[in-house]
């Protein structure tokens, strides 16, 4: 009387197959009755609910343990791919079973491993099983790309500001969309940095969808995400989506320009910005704390440039005066020149600059190493998710979700690394001597006297942290100069 063991398996990527675990068991029992009548004994039913592309399955391991103990004579499966989808692993397993005196049989495939022909047939079936799985993986990838090309959502974390409707289409979540628009406006028009945006949102009690505080990397990823202008990104290629945008193309491109500008600035390239006002980006309204930006108007046939509060300009919610640009810029430039001509002050600047060159570089190297190590971990995680998807242990939608999240994190890390490398480049300058410092001062005055506007703006943004306008004549300035003589609390009266 043969002792028969059943092995059944179904994995998560086979949820829609018609042969469930119970259906496989019923077919195996029917086969035994047709082949052996009542003259057979069931040793045990081994079952797994995992992918057949790996061998670490509890049911499979228990079966092999019993086979080694010679507890049964025949192993019966519905199809050979229930045991493994990889030819090499299947061949090794058959060798093990043969060594233990166990014959492998499939009720849907004509072979018997007790003879050489049966073993050859088994290997051929294994090849087909492996090829079939690879075809499924490739078909899934092609299907996701096709969805992206038609503008459909391809899975992953639903972007902040959207929800999925019953048809799996992205629809705007108005409450979150307001925060998204606020981010783009602050960054693109107010030129506030990602860290500042996070601080302001968090201070206002606003949290992300998970109830956590906003982080700089998340904000930068959102500012780069084309989904907010109605597009779908799949494997670094953008397609026109079939969902509504949250921000306009103009605002998105402006944010992209600011991102590029800040990166170019850190790399030492030429500053570029559509707003030609020298202090735009650092000047704020002292009444409502909103950013002020450059404008202009005609008076007596002459164009007069000025700064205006964004809240007054957009919705008349602020009563701040217009401030003449040339008066404000000239006052600040003259004050910086006076500081640069002060020998005692410049001696302190010289000492502070050399101290920073000697102490900051090791810290920057550590930060670069930390970012590189974290980026390596993220790349390894992405590779593991793709391997799990290809192995059949992870559904396509979940894989795409995880990989999209990690790609966002990787982009943020790469941005952080570029920033740190640019900082390192600046710190690799030779020690500053007094003659070099004098030459820099001369160059500063030359740039301010005759340099192009973008270069002037770039230079001033290095020296001025913040300008606060209280009214048309009263100004408060915070400088970014080392050891400045209490200029953090500097008030200036502008001429009428």
C-alpha positions as CSV (number, residue, x, y, z in Angstrom):
1,X,0.0,0.0,0.0
2,X,1.7,3.3,-1.1
3,X,2.0,6.0,1.5
4,X,1.1,9.2,-0.3
5,X,1.8,12.9,0.7
6,X,0.0,15.8,-0.9
7,X,1.6,19.2,-1.5
8,X,-0.5,22.2,-2.4
9,X,0.4,25.8,-2.8
10,X,-1.0,29.1,-3.9
11,X,0.7,32.5,-3.7
12,X,-0.5,36.1,-3.4
13,X,0.0,36.7,-7.1
14,X,-2.4,33.8,-7.9
15,X,-5.5,35.1,-6.1
16,X,-7.6,34.8,-9.3
17,X,-6.6,31.2,-10.2
18,X,-9.5,28.7,-10.2
19,X,-7.6,26.1,-8.3
20,X,-7.5,27.1,-4.7
21,X,-5.8,25.0,-2.0
22,X,-9.0,23.1,-1.3
23,X,-9.6,22.6,-5.0
24,X,-6.1,21.2,-5.4
25,X,-6.6,18.8,-2.5
26,X,-9.9,17.5,-3.9
27,X,-8.2,16.8,-7.3
28,X,-5.3,15.0,-5.6
29,X,-7.7,12.8,-3.6
30,X,-9.7,12.0,-6.7
31,X,-6.5,11.0,-8.6
32,X,-5.5,8.6,-5.8
33,X,-8.9,6.9,-5.8
34,X,-8.8,6.5,-9.6
35,X,-5.2,5.1,-9.5
36,X,-5.1,3.1,-6.3
37,X,-8.8,2.6,-5.4
38,X,-8.8,2.1,-1.6
39,X,-5.3,0.6,-1.5
40,X,-3.4,3.8,-0.5
41,X,-2.8,5.8,2.7
42,X,-2.5,9.6,3.0
43,X,0.6,10.4,5.1
44,X,-0.1,14.2,5.3
45,X,-1.2,17.2,3.4
46,X,1.5,19.9,3.2
47,X,0.4,23.3,2.1
48,X,1.9,26.8,1.6
49,X,0.5,30.2,0.7
50,X,3.8,31.7,-0.6
51,X,5.6,32.2,-3.9
52,X,7.2,29.3,-5.6
53,X,10.3,31.3,-6.5
54,X,11.9,30.7,-3.2
55,X,12.5,27.6,-1.0
56,X,11.9,29.1,2.4
57,X,8.4,27.8,2.8
58,X,7.2,26.1,6.0
59,X,5.1,23.4,4.3
60,X,7.9,22.6,1.8
61,X,10.5,22.3,4.6
62,X,8.3,20.1,6.7
63,X,7.6,17.8,3.6
64,X,11.4,17.5,2.9
65,X,12.0,16.6,6.6
66,X,9.4,13.8,6.5
67,X,10.8,12.6,3.1
68,X,14.2,12.3,4.7
69,X,12.7,10.3,7.5
70,X,11.2,8.1,4.8
71,X,7.7,8.7,6.1
72,X,6.0,8.4,2.7
73,X,6.7,6.8,-0.8
74,X,4.9,9.2,-3.3
75,X,4.7,12.9,-3.3
76,X,1.6,14.1,-5.3
77,X,1.2,17.6,-6.7
78,X,-1.3,19.3,-8.9
79,X,1.5,20.8,-11.1
80,X,5.2,20.8,-10.7
81,X,5.3,24.6,-10.4
82,X,3.6,24.1,-7.0
83,X,7.0,22.9,-5.8
84,X,9.2,25.5,-7.5
85,X,9.2,27.8,-10.5
86,X,12.9,27.6,-11.0
87,X,14.4,24.7,-12.9
88,X,17.6,24.3,-10.9
89,X,15.8,24.2,-7.5
90,X,13.2,21.8,-8.9
91,X,16.0,19.5,-10.2
92,X,17.8,19.5,-6.8
93,X,14.6,18.8,-5.0
94,X,13.8,15.8,-7.2
95,X,17.4,14.5,-6.6
96,X,16.8,14.8,-2.9
97,X,13.4,13.0,-3.0
98,X,14.9,10.2,-5.2
99,X,17.7,9.7,-2.6
100,X,15.0,9.3,0.1
101,X,13.1,6.8,-2.0
102,X,10.2,9.1,-2.9
103,X,8.6,9.3,-6.3
104,X,7.2,12.6,-7.5
105,X,4.0,12.6,-9.6
106,X,1.9,15.4,-11.1
107,X,-1.8,14.7,-11.7
108,X,-1.9,17.2,-14.7
109,X,1.5,16.4,-16.3
110,X,2.5,13.0,-17.7
111,X,5.8,12.1,-16.0
112,X,7.1,9.8,-13.3
113,X,10.4,10.5,-11.7
114,X,11.1,6.9,-11.0
115,X,12.6,6.6,-14.6
116,X,15.0,8.7,-16.7
117,X,12.3,9.8,-19.2
118,X,10.1,11.1,-16.4
119,X,13.0,13.2,-15.0
120,X,13.7,14.7,-18.4
121,X,10.0,15.6,-18.8
122,X,10.1,17.2,-15.4
123,X,12.9,19.5,-16.3
124,X,11.2,20.6,-19.5
125,X,8.0,21.4,-17.5
126,X,10.2,23.4,-15.0
127,X,11.6,25.4,-17.9
128,X,8.1,26.3,-19.0
129,X,7.0,27.2,-15.5
130,X,10.0,29.6,-15.1
131,X,9.4,31.1,-18.5
132,X,5.7,31.6,-17.7
133,X,6.5,33.5,-14.4
134,X,9.0,35.8,-16.2
135,X,6.3,36.5,-18.8
136,X,3.8,37.5,-16.1
137,X,6.4,39.9,-14.6
138,X,7.1,41.5,-17.9
139,X,3.4,41.7,-18.8
140,X,2.7,43.5,-15.5
141,X,5.4,46.0,-16.1
142,X,4.2,46.7,-19.7
143,X,0.6,47.0,-18.3
144,X,1.7,49.7,-15.7
145,X,3.5,51.6,-18.4
146,X,0.5,51.5,-20.7
147,X,-1.7,52.8,-17.8
148,X,0.7,55.7,-17.3
149,X,0.7,56.5,-21.0
150,X,-3.1,56.8,-21.0
151,X,-2.9,59.1,-18.0
152,X,-4.2,56.6,-15.4
153,X,-2.9,56.4,-11.9
154,X,-0.4,53.5,-11.7
155,X,-0.5,52.8,-7.9
156,X,1.7,53.7,-5.0
157,X,1.1,56.2,-2.3
158,X,-1.8,58.5,-3.3
159,X,-0.1,62.0,-3.5
160,X,-1.0,64.5,-0.8
161,X,-3.8,66.6,-2.0
162,X,-5.6,63.7,-3.8
163,X,-7.8,60.7,-3.1
164,X,-8.8,57.8,-5.2
165,X,-12.4,57.5,-6.3
166,X,-14.2,54.2,-7.0
167,X,-12.8,54.0,-10.5
168,X,-9.2,54.4,-9.2
169,X,-8.9,57.9,-10.5
170,X,-7.2,60.7,-8.7
171,X,-9.6,63.4,-7.4
172,X,-8.7,66.5,-5.5
173,X,-9.0,66.7,-1.7
174,X,-9.8,70.3,-1.3
175,X,-8.5,70.7,2.3
176,X,-5.2,69.2,1.4
177,X,-5.0,71.0,-1.9
178,X,-5.1,74.3,-0.1
179,X,-1.9,73.4,1.7
180,X,-0.3,72.2,-1.5
181,X,-1.0,75.5,-3.2
182,X,0.3,77.3,-0.1
183,X,3.6,75.4,-0.4
184,X,4.1,76.2,-4.0
185,X,3.2,79.9,-3.5
186,X,5.6,80.3,-0.5
187,X,8.4,78.6,-2.4
188,X,7.9,80.0,-5.9
189,X,6.7,83.5,-5.2
190,X,7.8,84.1,-1.7
191,X,11.2,82.3,-2.2
192,X,10.9,80.8,1.2
193,X,13.0,77.7,1.6
194,X,11.7,74.2,2.2
195,X,12.8,74.2,5.8
196,X,11.0,77.5,6.4
197,X,7.9,76.2,4.8
198,X,8.0,73.1,7.1
199,X,8.5,75.3,10.2
200,X,5.6,77.5,9.3
201,X,3.2,74.7,8.6
202,X,4.2,72.8,11.7
203,X,3.9,76.0,13.9
204,X,0.4,76.5,12.5
205,X,-0.5,73.0,13.7
206,X,-0.8,71.6,10.2
207,X,0.3,68.0,9.8
208,X,0.7,65.5,6.9
209,X,-1.8,62.8,6.1
210,X,-0.2,60.5,8.7
211,X,-0.5,63.1,11.5
212,X,3.2,63.7,11.5
213,X,5.1,67.0,11.2
214,X,6.2,68.1,7.8
215,X,9.8,67.4,6.8
216,X,12.1,69.3,4.3
217,X,12.6,66.2,2.0
218,X,8.8,65.6,1.7
219,X,8.2,69.3,0.7
220,X,11.0,69.2,-1.9
221,X,9.6,66.0,-3.3
222,X,6.2,67.5,-3.6
223,X,7.5,70.7,-5.3
224,X,9.1,68.4,-8.0
225,X,6.1,66.1,-8.4
226,X,4.4,66.7,-11.8
227,X,1.2,65.1,-10.5
228,X,0.2,68.5,-9.2
229,X,0.0,69.9,-12.7
230,X,-2.0,67.0,-14.0
231,X,0.7,64.6,-15.1
232,X,1.7,61.0,-14.3
233,X,5.3,60.1,-13.8
234,X,6.4,56.5,-14.5
235,X,10.1,55.5,-14.5
236,X,11.2,59.1,-14.8
237,X,9.0,59.7,-17.9
238,X,6.1,62.2,-17.6
239,X,2.7,61.6,-19.3
240,X,-0.4,63.7,-19.4
241,X,-2.7,62.5,-16.7
242,X,-6.5,62.3,-16.7
243,X,-6.8,64.0,-13.3
244,X,-7.3,67.7,-12.5
245,X,-4.2,69.8,-11.5
246,X,-3.9,71.5,-8.1
247,X,-1.5,74.2,-9.2
248,X,-1.0,76.0,-12.5
249,X,1.7,75.2,-15.0
250,X,3.1,78.8,-14.5
251,X,3.3,78.3,-10.7
252,X,4.9,74.9,-11.0
253,X,7.5,76.1,-13.5
254,X,8.3,79.1,-11.3
255,X,8.9,76.7,-8.4
256,X,11.1,74.6,-10.7
257,X,13.1,77.7,-11.7
258,X,13.6,78.5,-8.0
259,X,14.8,75.0,-7.4
260,X,17.2,75.2,-10.3
261,X,18.4,78.7,-9.2
262,X,19.2,77.6,-5.7
263,X,21.1,74.6,-6.9
264,X,23.0,76.8,-9.4
265,X,23.8,79.3,-6.7
266,X,25.2,76.6,-4.5
267,X,27.3,75.3,-7.4
268,X,28.7,78.8,-8.0
269,X,26.9,79.3,-11.3
270,X,25.2,82.5,-12.4
271,X,22.1,83.5,-10.4
272,X,19.0,83.7,-12.5
273,X,15.6,84.9,-11.5
274,X,12.8,86.6,-13.3
275,X,12.3,89.2,-10.6
276,X,15.1,91.8,-11.1
277,X,14.6,93.5,-7.7
278,X,17.9,93.0,-5.7
279,X,16.2,92.2,-2.3
280,X,13.2,90.1,-3.5
281,X,13.3,86.8,-1.5
282,X,14.7,88.4,1.7
283,X,12.3,91.3,2.1
284,X,9.2,90.9,4.2
285,X,6.3,93.1,5.4
286,X,6.5,94.2,9.1
287,X,2.7,94.5,9.3
288,X,1.6,91.0,8.2
289,X,4.9,89.1,7.8
290,X,4.1,88.3,4.1
291,X,6.8,88.5,1.5
292,X,7.3,91.6,-0.6
293,X,8.2,91.5,-4.2
294,X,9.3,93.9,-6.9
295,X,6.9,96.0,-8.9
296,X,6.9,99.4,-10.6
297,X,4.8,102.2,-11.9
298,X,4.9,105.4,-13.9
299,X,5.2,108.8,-12.3
300,X,5.7,112.0,-14.3
301,X,6.6,109.9,-17.3
302,X,9.3,108.1,-15.4
303,X,9.3,104.4,-14.3
304,X,9.6,104.0,-10.5
305,X,10.6,100.6,-9.2
306,X,9.3,99.6,-5.8
307,X,8.6,96.8,-3.4
308,X,5.0,95.8,-2.5
309,X,3.5,93.5,0.1
310,X,2.1,90.3,-1.6
311,X,-1.0,90.4,0.5
312,X,-1.8,93.9,-0.5
313,X,-1.1,93.1,-4.2
314,X,-3.1,89.8,-4.2
315,X,-6.2,90.5,-2.1
316,X,-5.7,94.0,-0.5
317,X,-5.5,92.3,2.9
318,X,-2.6,94.5,4.1
319,X,-2.2,98.3,4.2
320,X,1.6,98.3,3.9
321,X,3.0,101.3,1.9
322,X,4.9,100.9,-1.3
323,X,8.7,101.2,-0.7
324,X,10.9,102.9,-3.3
325,X,13.4,100.2,-4.4
326,X,16.3,102.5,-5.3
327,X,16.1,104.2,-1.8
328,X,16.1,101.0,0.1
329,X,18.7,99.2,-1.9
330,X,21.0,102.2,-1.9
331,X,20.8,102.6,1.9
332,X,21.7,98.9,2.5
333,X,24.5,98.9,0.0
334,X,26.0,102.1,1.5
335,X,25.9,100.5,5.0
336,X,27.6,97.3,3.8
337,X,30.3,99.5,2.1
338,X,30.8,101.3,5.4
339,X,31.3,98.0,7.2
340,X,33.8,96.8,4.7
341,X,35.8,100.0,5.1
342,X,36.0,99.6,8.8
343,X,39.5,98.0,9.5
344,X,38.6,96.7,12.9
345,X,35.4,95.0,11.6
346,X,37.2,93.5,8.7
347,X,39.9,92.1,11.0
348,X,37.1,90.2,12.8
349,X,35.7,89.0,9.5
350,X,39.2,87.7,8.5
351,X,39.6,85.8,11.8
352,X,36.1,84.3,11.6
353,X,36.4,83.3,7.9
354,X,39.6,81.4,8.6
355,X,38.2,79.7,11.7
356,X,35.3,78.4,9.7
357,X,37.5,77.1,6.9
358,X,39.4,75.1,9.5
359,X,36.5,73.7,11.6
360,X,33.5,73.2,9.2
361,X,35.1,70.9,6.6
362,X,35.3,67.8,8.8
363,X,31.6,68.2,9.8
364,X,30.7,68.5,6.1
365,X,32.6,65.4,5.2
366,X,30.7,63.5,7.9
367,X,27.4,64.7,6.6
368,X,28.3,63.7,3.0
369,X,29.3,60.2,4.2
370,X,26.0,59.9,6.2
371,X,23.9,61.0,3.2
372,X,25.8,58.6,0.9
373,X,25.3,55.7,3.3
374,X,21.6,56.5,3.6
375,X,21.2,56.7,-0.2
376,X,23.0,53.3,-0.6
377,X,20.5,51.8,1.8
378,X,17.6,53.3,-0.1
379,X,18.9,52.0,-3.4
380,X,19.3,48.5,-1.8
381,X,15.7,48.7,-0.6
382,X,14.5,49.6,-4.1
383,X,16.4,46.6,-5.5
384,X,14.9,44.3,-2.9
385,X,11.4,45.5,-3.7
386,X,12.0,44.8,-7.4
387,X,13.4,41.4,-6.6
388,X,10.4,40.6,-4.4
389,X,8.1,41.7,-7.3
390,X,10.0,39.6,-9.8
391,X,10.0,36.7,-7.4
392,X,6.2,36.9,-7.1
393,X,6.2,37.7,-3.4
394,X,5.0,41.3,-3.8
395,X,2.1,42.6,-5.8
396,X,2.8,45.1,-8.6
397,X,0.7,47.9,-7.0
398,X,2.4,47.6,-3.6
399,X,5.8,47.3,-5.2
400,X,5.2,50.5,-7.2
401,X,4.0,52.3,-4.1
402,X,7.1,51.3,-2.1
403,X,9.5,52.1,-4.9
404,X,7.8,55.5,-5.6
405,X,8.2,56.5,-1.9
406,X,11.8,55.4,-1.9
407,X,12.5,57.3,-5.2
408,X,11.2,60.4,-3.5
409,X,13.5,59.9,-0.6
410,X,16.4,59.2,-2.9
411,X,15.8,62.4,-4.8
412,X,15.8,64.4,-1.6
413,X,19.1,62.7,-0.5
414,X,20.7,63.5,-3.8
415,X,19.7,67.1,-3.4
416,X,21.1,67.2,0.1
417,X,24.3,65.7,-1.1
418,X,24.7,68.3,-3.9
419,X,24.2,71.0,-1.3
420,X,26.8,69.5,0.9
421,X,29.3,69.1,-1.9
422,X,28.9,72.7,-2.9
423,X,29.5,73.7,0.7
424,X,32.6,71.5,0.7
425,X,33.9,73.2,-2.5
426,X,33.6,76.5,-0.8
427,X,35.4,75.2,2.3
428,X,38.3,73.9,0.2
429,X,39.4,77.4,-0.6
430,X,42.9,78.3,0.7
431,X,43.2,80.2,3.9
432,X,42.3,83.9,3.4
433,X,45.1,86.4,3.9
434,X,44.6,90.2,4.4
435,X,45.6,91.1,0.8
436,X,43.0,88.6,-0.5
437,X,40.4,90.1,1.8
438,X,41.2,93.6,0.5
439,X,40.9,92.4,-3.1
440,X,37.5,90.9,-2.3
441,X,36.3,94.2,-0.9
442,X,37.5,96.0,-4.0
443,X,35.7,93.4,-6.2
444,X,32.5,93.9,-4.1
445,X,32.4,97.6,-4.7
446,X,33.2,97.0,-8.4
447,X,30.3,94.6,-8.8
448,X,27.9,96.9,-7.0
449,X,29.0,99.8,-9.1
450,X,28.9,98.3,-12.6
451,X,28.0,94.6,-12.3
452,X,24.9,93.0,-13.9
453,X,21.7,92.9,-11.8
454,X,21.7,89.0,-11.3
455,X,25.3,89.2,-10.0
456,X,24.4,92.1,-7.7
457,X,21.4,90.2,-6.4
458,X,23.4,87.1,-5.8
459,X,26.0,89.0,-3.8
460,X,23.5,90.8,-1.7
461,X,21.6,87.6,-0.8
462,X,24.9,86.3,0.6
463,X,25.2,89.3,2.9
464,X,21.6,90.1,3.9
465,X,19.5,87.6,5.7
466,X,16.3,89.5,6.1
467,X,14.8,93.0,5.5
468,X,11.7,93.9,7.5
469,X,9.6,96.9,6.3
470,X,7.6,98.6,9.1
471,X,6.5,101.5,7.0
472,X,7.6,103.5,4.0
473,X,10.6,105.0,5.9
474,X,11.3,102.6,8.8
475,X,13.4,99.5,7.9
476,X,15.0,96.7,10.0
477,X,17.8,94.6,8.6
478,X,19.5,91.4,9.6
479,X,22.9,90.8,8.1
480,X,24.6,87.5,7.4
481,X,28.1,88.8,8.1
482,X,30.3,87.2,10.8
483,X,30.8,89.3,13.9
484,X,28.7,92.1,12.6
485,X,28.4,94.9,15.1
486,X,24.9,94.2,16.4
487,X,23.5,94.8,12.9
488,X,21.0,92.1,13.7
489,X,19.0,94.9,15.3
490,X,19.6,97.7,12.8
491,X,17.0,100.3,12.0
492,X,17.2,102.7,9.1
493,X,15.2,105.7,8.2
494,X,14.8,106.1,4.5
495,X,14.5,109.6,2.9
496,X,11.1,110.7,1.6
